[in-house]
Amino acid sequence: MTEKKFIADWIIKLNEEGLKEFPGAFLKTDELKEIVLPGKTLVIGKEFFGSYEILSTDGESVYQAASLDEAKYIVYSSRDKSSLIKIPADGKYTREALSLYNEYLDAIIKHIETDYKKIFPREKKSNYIVNEIFKRLNLTRY
């Protein structure tokens, strides 16, 4: 097996299993506020006086998040390029959803790395492989 085939097989496997959607599968509250953003993939920019800039991948500043948790939540929520993001009114639920989602992503990473080490025991590129799979699935882990 080649690394290229390994990546392709994992993408197929994850798509067939069905990736859990953030935030829906990880939210424990119905009290949400709505933020309207452009329907683009977003990334976290620089911190400026306690706020975090949210940028589109083409460099356009689209939002100032009040905290790093809010910034992560918005970026994770933008995976499907939705223009309407629903975020918990209470930051406690934002942190909880982020924690559950990060655990979920970490479990995926661990499975990929374990499988990679079994198939390619002498190779040391598991981080590259995980990053490539995540990039192709438009997944981000902060």
Residue pairs with C-beta under 8 A, 6 or more apart in sequence:
1 119
3 120
3 123
3 125
3 129
6 115
6 116
6 119
6 120
6 129
7 129
7 132
7 133
7 136
10 112
10 115
10 133
11 133
11 136
11 137
14 108
14 133
14 137
15 137
19 137
19 139
20 26
20 101
20 104
21 80
22 76
22 77
22 79
22 97
22 101
23 73
23 76
23 77
23 86
23 87
23 97
23 101
26 96
26 97
26 98
26 100
26 101
26 104
27 88
27 93
27 97
28 93
28 96
28 97
29 88
29 89
29 90
29 93
31 88
31 89
31 90
31 93
32 86
32 87
32 88
32 89
33 86
33 87
33 88
33 89
34 84
34 85
34 86
34 87
35 63
35 74
35 84
35 85
35 86
35 87
36 83
36 84
36 85
37 54
37 62
37 63
37 74
37 78
37 83
37 84
37 85
38 56
38 60
38 62
38 83
39 81
39 82
39 83
40 56
40 57
40 58
40 60
40 62
40 78
40 81
41 56
41 57
41 78
41 79
41 81
41 138
42 54
42 55
42 56
42 57
42 62
42 63
42 74
42 75
42 78
43 54
43 55
43 56
43 57
43 75
43 140
44 52
44 53
44 54
44 55
44 65
44 68
44 71
44 72
44 75
44 142
45 52
45 53
45 54
45 55
45 61
46 52
46 53
47 53
47 68
48 64
50 66
50 67
51 64
51 65
51 66
52 64
52 65
52 67
52 68
52 70
52 71
53 61
53 63
53 64
53 65
54 61
54 62
54 63
54 64
54 65
54 71
54 74
54 75
55 61
55 62
56 62
63 74
65 71
65 74
67 91
69 91
69 94
69 95
69 98
70 87
70 91
70 94
72 98
72 142
73 85
73 87
73 94
73 97
73 98
74 85
74 87
75 140
75 142
76 98
76 101
76 140
76 142
77 85
77 86
77 87
78 85
79 138
79 139
79 140
87 94
88 94
88 97
102 141
105 139
105 141
106 141
109 130
109 141
112 126
112 129
112 130
112 133
113 126
113 130
116 123
116 126
116 129
117 126
133 139
134 140
134 141
